[in-house]
């Protein structure tokens, strides 16, 4: 049986994923997107959105894999359209791209849905009324989601934002979601100091003995 906990999903992420890994991923995905857009230069506008989307997938996969490798996060090898994953603590790390506002796109991948089942163990952290007991997880999954404008006329060369996102077990909703830029600031937040307001009291017999001995 687990014990009651005040741990949150951000706490769990911070405890398992070093800030350097997150910052490396954010930079890598931005660079990958820029390379993709540059590579699509000169293509006919009739299929340019499709070309850019495909190139983003490949260039950002490569950049993600290299970033994980440089951070010691044990990335999986690049193989065709296979999802690239890495690991940090109990978390399995993966990524995908979306058009801003269309978050259900991530569910289209059967592999991502299967990976998300691992998050059953951490759902109690956001549903305390439904789950009274919590056992620290041995595995969980987090996705890094690059959100792009739906139009190539608006910021076509880089994501509008890059989010760190933890899905529920069915990948139908998000237990936690925040931009990496905002999330890394959490590492600098120190936990509030708990002041000990208890004042020690001596037993009456001890106090009387101290008075007698002149120690009080």
DOVEX-688479 format. One line per 5 residues: their letters; for each residue x, y, z negated of N, C-alpha, C. Coordinates in steps of 0.2 Angstrom, whole numbers, plus 5000, padded with zeros to 4 digits. Layout:
N
A	X Y Z X Y Z X Y Z  ...;
//
This chain:
216
XXXXX	5004 4994 5000 5000 5000 5000 5004 5006 5000  5003 5011 5004 5007 5017 5004 5005 5022 4998  5009 5027 4997 5007 5032 4992 5005 5038 4995  5001 5042 4991 4999 5049 4994 5005 5053 4997  5004 5056 5002 5010 5060 5005 5007 5067 5006;
XXXXX	5012 5072 5006 5011 5079 5008 5015 5080 5015  5018 5075 5017 5022 5075 5023 5018 5077 5029  5020 5081 5034 5017 5083 5040 5021 5080 5046  5017 5081 5052 5021 5078 5058 5027 5083 5059  5026 5090 5059 5032 5094 5059 5038 5091 5055;
XXXXX	5036 5090 5048 5041 5087 5044 5045 5081 5047  5041 5076 5049 5043 5070 5052 5048 5071 5058  5046 5076 5062 5050 5077 5068 5057 5080 5066  5056 5085 5061 5063 5088 5059 5067 5083 5056  5064 5079 5052 5068 5074 5048 5072 5069 5053;
XXXXX	5069 5068 5059 5072 5063 5063 5075 5065 5070  5073 5072 5072 5076 5074 5078 5080 5080 5077  5087 5080 5078 5091 5086 5076 5089 5092 5081  5090 5098 5079 5088 5104 5083 5092 5104 5089  5098 5101 5089 5102 5101 5095 5099 5097 5101;
XXXXX	5096 5092 5099 5093 5088 5104 5087 5092 5108  5083 5095 5104 5078 5099 5106 5080 5105 5111  5085 5108 5108 5088 5114 5112 5091 5112 5119  5094 5106 5119 5097 5103 5125 5092 5101 5130  5086 5098 5127 5081 5096 5131 5077 5102 5135;
XXXXX	5076 5107 5131 5073 5113 5133 5077 5116 5139  5084 5117 5138 5088 5119 5143 5088 5115 5149  5089 5108 5148 5089 5104 5154 5083 5104 5158  5077 5104 5155 5071 5104 5159 5070 5110 5163  5073 5116 5160 5073 5122 5164 5077 5122 5170;
XXXXX	5083 5120 5169 5088 5119 5174 5086 5114 5180  5083 5109 5178 5080 5104 5182 5075 5107 5187  5070 5111 5184 5065 5114 5188 5068 5119 5192  5073 5123 5190 5076 5128 5195 5079 5124 5201  5083 5119 5200 5086 5115 5205 5081 5112 5210;
XXXXX	5075 5110 5207 5070 5108 5212 5067 5113 5216  5066 5119 5213 5063 5124 5218 5068 5126 5223  5074 5127 5221 5080 5129 5226 5080 5124 5231  5080 5117 5230 5080 5112 5235 5074 5112 5239  5069 5115 5237 5063 5115 5242 5063 5121 5246;
XXXXX	5068 5125 5246 5068 5131 5250 5068 5130 5257  5063 5133 5261 5063 5132 5268 5058 5127 5270  5055 5124 5266 5050 5119 5268 5043 5122 5270  5039 5119 5274 5033 5122 5276 5028 5124 5270  5025 5129 5270 5020 5131 5265 5014 5126 5265;
XXXXX	5013 5123 5270 5007 5118 5270 5008 5112 5265  5014 5110 5264 5015 5105 5259 5020 5107 5254  5022 5113 5253 5027 5115 5248 5025 5114 5241  5019 5115 5239 5017 5113 5232 5018 5105 5231  5017 5101 5235 5018 5094 5235 5026 5092 5234;
XXXXX	5029 5096 5239 5037 5095 5239 5040 5097 5232  5038 5103 5230 5041 5105 5224 5039 5101 5218  5033 5098 5218 5031 5094 5212 5035 5087 5212  5036 5085 5218 5040 5079 5219 5047 5080 5216  5050 5085 5219 5057 5087 5217 5058 5089 5210;
XXXXX	5053 5092 5207 5053 5093 5200 5054 5086 5196  5050 5082 5198 5050 5075 5195 5057 5072 5195  5060 5072 5200 5067 5069 5201 5072 5073 5198  5072 5079 5199 5078 5084 5196 5077 5084 5189  5071 5085 5186 5070 5085 5179 5071 5079 5175;
XXXXX	5070 5073 5179 5071 5067 5176 5079 5066 5175  5083 5068 5180 5090 5068 5180 5093 5072 5174  5090 5078 5174 5092 5083 5169 5091 5081 5162  5085 5078 5161 5083 5075 5154 5087 5069 5152  5088 5065 5157 5093 5059 5155 5100 5061 5153;
XXXXX	5102 5066 5157 5109 5068 5155 5109 5072 5149  5104 5075 5147 5104 5079 5141 5103 5074 5135  5099 5069 5136 5099 5064 5131 5105 5060 5130  5109 5059 5135 5115 5055 5135 5120 5060 5131  5121 5066 5133 5125 5071 5129 5124 5071 5122;
XXXXX	5118 5070 5120 5116 5071 5113 5116 5065 5109  5118 5059 5112 5118 5053 5109 5112 5050 5108  5107 5051 5112 5100 5049 5111 5098 5043 5115  5103 5039 5117 5102 5033 5120 5097 5032 5126  5098 5036 5131 5093 5036 5136 5092 5030 5140;
XXXXX	5087 5029 5143 5086 5023 5148 5089 5025 5154  5091 5020 5159 5094 5022 5165 5089 5025 5170  5091 5028 5175 5087 5031 5180 5085 5025 5185  5079 5024 5186 5077 5018 5190 5070 5020 5194  5071 5023 5200 5065 5025 5204 5060 5029 5200;
XXXXX	5054 5028 5199 5049 5032 5196 5048 5030 5188  5052 5026 5186 5052 5024 5179 5053 5029 5174  5049 5029 5169 5049 5035 5164 5056 5034 5160  5059 5040 5159 5065 5040 5156 5064 5041 5148  5067 5037 5144 5065 5038 5137 5072 5038 5133;
XXXXX	5072 5041 5127 5078 5041 5123 5075 5040 5116  5080 5040 5111 5077 5039 5104 5081 5043 5099  5078 5045 5094 5081 5049 5089 5077 5048 5082  5080 5044 5078 5077 5042 5072 5071 5037 5073  5065 5038 5071 5060 5034 5072 5056 5035 5079;
XXXXX	5058 5041 5082 5055 5043 5088 5058 5041 5094  5053 5039 5099 5055 5038 5106 5053 5044 5109  5058 5046 5113 5057 5053 5117 5056 5052 5124  5051 5055 5127 5049 5055 5134 5047 5062 5136  5045 5062 5143 5043 5069 5146 5038 5068 5151;
XXXXX	5035 5073 5153 5031 5074 5159 5029 5081 5161  5027 5082 5167 5025 5089 5169 5018 5090 5170  5015 5095 5168 5008 5097 5170 5007 5104 5173  5001 5105 5176 4999 5112 5177 4996 5115 5171  4998 5121 5169 4996 5124 5163 4988 5123 5162;
XXXXX	4987 5120 5156 4979 5119 5155 4977 5113 5156  4980 5108 5160 4977 5102 5162 4981 5096 5158  4980 5096 5152 4984 5091 5148 4982 5084 5148  4976 5083 5151 4974 5076 5152 4978 5072 5157  4982 5076 5161 4986 5072 5166 4991 5067 5164;
XXXXX	4993 5068 5157 4998 5064 5154 4995 5057 5154  4989 5056 5153 4986 5050 5152 4986 5045 5158  4987 5048 5164 4987 5044 5170 4992 5038 5170  4997 5039 5166 5002 5034 5166 5001 5029 5161  5000 5022 5163 4999 5017 5159 5005 5016 5154;
XXXXX	5011 5017 5156 5016 5016 5151 5016 5021 5146  5014 5028 5147 5014 5033 5142 5008 5031 5137  5003 5028 5139 4997 5026 5135 4999 5021 5130  5003 5016 5133 5006 5010 5129 5011 5013 5124  5015 5017 5126 5020 5020 5121 5016 5024 5115;
XXXXX	5011 5027 5117 5007 5031 5112 5004 5027 5106  5003 5020 5107 5000 5016 5102 5004 5016 5096  5010 5017 5097 5015 5017 5091 5013 5023 5086  5009 5028 5088 5008 5034 5084 5002 5032 5079  4999 5026 5080 4994 5024 5075 4996 5025 5068;
XXXXX	5003 5024 5066 5006 5024 5060 5006 5031 5057  5006 5036 5061 5007 5043 5059 5000 5047 5059  4995 5044 5062 4988 5047 5062 4986 5050 5055  4987 5046 5050 4985 5048 5043 4988 5055 5041  4993 5057 5044 4996 5064 5042 4992 5069 5044;
XXXXX	4987 5068 5049 4982 5074 5051 4975 5072 5049  4974 5066 5047 4967 5064 5045 4967 5061 5038  4969 5065 5033 4969 5062 5026 4963 5059 5023  4957 5062 5026 4950 5060 5023 4948 5053 5026  4951 5051 5032 4949 5045 5035 4954 5040 5033;
XXXXX	4961 5042 5031 4966 5037 5030 4969 5039 5023  4967 5035 5018 4969 5036 5011 4977 5035 5010  4979 5030 5014 4986 5027 5012 4990 5029 5018  4997 5030 5017 5001 5032 5022 5008 5028 5021  5010 5024 5026 5016 5021 5026 5021 5024 5031;
XXXXX	5027 5026 5029 5032 5029 5033 5033 5025 5040  5032 5028 5045 5033 5024 5052 5040 5021 5053  5040 5016 5056 5046 5013 5059 5047 5015 5066  5042 5017 5069 5042 5020 5076 5037 5024 5078  5038 5029 5082 5033 5034 5084 5035 5037 5091;
XXXXX	5031 5041 5094 5033 5043 5101 5031 5051 5101  5036 5055 5105 5034 5062 5106 5036 5063 5113  5032 5067 5116 5033 5069 5123 5035 5077 5123  5040 5078 5128 5042 5085 5130 5038 5087 5136  5034 5091 5136 5029 5093 5141 5031 5100 5145;
XXXXX	5033 5100 5151 5034 5106 5154 5028 5108 5158  5025 5114 5156 5019 5117 5158 5021 5122 5164  5018 5121 5170 5020 5125 5176 5013 5129 5178  5014 5135 5180 5009 5138 5183 5006 5134 5189  4999 5135 5190 4996 5131 5195 4997 5134 5202;
XXXXX	5000 5140 5202 5002 5143 5209 5009 5144 5209  5012 5143 5215 5019 5144 5217 5020 5152 5218  5015 5156 5217 5016 5163 5218 5018 5166 5211  5017 5162 5206 5018 5164 5199 5023 5160 5195  5029 5162 5194 5035 5159 5191 5036 5152 5194;
XXXXX	5037 5151 5200 5038 5144 5203 5044 5141 5201  5049 5144 5199 5056 5141 5198 5057 5138 5191  5052 5139 5186 5053 5137 5179 5047 5136 5176  5047 5132 5171 5040 5131 5167 5038 5137 5163  5031 5138 5163 5029 5143 5159 5030 5142 5152;
XXXXX	5030 5136 5149 5032 5134 5143 5034 5127 5143  5038 5125 5138 5040 5118 5137 5038 5116 5130  5033 5111 5129 5030 5110 5123 5033 5103 5120  5033 5103 5113 5034 5096 5110 5027 5094 5108  5025 5088 5110 5019 5086 5109 5018 5079 5106;
XXXXX	5014 5078 5101 5014 5071 5098 5006 5069 5099  5005 5063 5103 4998 5061 5105 4996 5057 5099  4989 5056 5099 4986 5051 5095 4987 5044 5099  4985 5039 5095 4986 5032 5098 4984 5031 5105  4978 5034 5107 4975 5033 5113 4977 5038 5118;
XXXXX	4981 5043 5116 4983 5048 5121 4978 5052 5123  4972 5053 5119 4966 5057 5121 4966 5064 5118  4970 5064 5112 4971 5071 5109 4978 5071 5106  4979 5077 5104 4986 5079 5101 4986 5080 5094  4990 5076 5090 4991 5076 5083 4995 5083 5081;
XXXXX	5000 5084 5086 5004 5091 5085 5006 5093 5092  5006 5100 5093 5008 5102 5099 5011 5109 5098  5017 5111 5100 5020 5117 5099 5026 5118 5104  5027 5125 5106 5032 5126 5111 5039 5124 5107  5044 5122 5111 5050 5120 5108 5053 5127 5105;
XXXXX	5052 5132 5109 5055 5139 5106 5052 5141 5099  5046 5139 5098 5043 5141 5092 5045 5135 5087  5045 5129 5089 5047 5124 5084 5054 5124 5081  5059 5126 5085 5066 5126 5083 5067 5131 5077  5062 5136 5076 5063 5140 5071 5061 5137 5064;
XXXXX	5057 5132 5064 5056 5128 5058 5062 5125 5055  5067 5124 5058 5073 5121 5055 5076 5126 5050  5075 5132 5051 5078 5138 5047 5073 5139 5041  5067 5136 5041 5063 5138 5035 5065 5133 5029  5067 5136 5024 5068 5132 5018 5062 5130 5014;
XXXXX	5062 5124 5011 5056 5123 5007 5055 5127 5001  5049 5129 4999 5048 5133 4993 5051 5130 4987  5055 5134 4983 5058 5131 4977 5052 5130 4972  5052 5124 4969 5048 5123 4964 5050 5124 4957  5047 5129 4954 5050 5132 4947 5047 5127 4942;
XXXXX	5051 5126 4937 5049 5122 4931 5047 5126 4926  5040 5126 4925 5037 5131 4920 5036 5128 4913  5038 5122 4913 5038 5118 4906 5043 5121 4902  5041 5122 4896 5046 5124 4891 5047 5119 4885  5053 5117 4884 5054 5111 4880 5052 5113 4872;
XXXXX	5049 5108 4869 5047 5109 4862 5051 5104 4858  5053 5106 4852 5057 5101 4848 5051 5098 4843  5053 5092 4841 5048 5089 4836 5049 5093 4830  5043 5093 4826 5044 5097 4820 5049 5094 4815  5050 5088 4815 5056 5085 4810 5062 5088 4812;
XXXXX	5063 5088 4819 5070 5090 4822 5071 5098 4820  5065 5102 4821 5066 5109 4820 5067 5110 4813  5064 5107 4808 5065 5108 4801 5072 5106 4799  5075 5101 4802 5082 5099 4801 5087 5104 4803  5085 5107 4809 5090 5112 4812 5090 5119 4807;
XXXXX	5084 5120 4805 5083 5126 4800 5087 5125 4794  5087 5119 4792 5090 5117 4786 5098 5118 4787  5100 5116 4793 5107 5116 4794 5110 5122 4796  5105 5127 4797 5107 5134 4800 5108 5134 4807  5106 5129 4811 5107 5129 4818 5102 5133 4822;
X	5097 5136 4819 5092 5139 4822 5091 5147 4820;
//
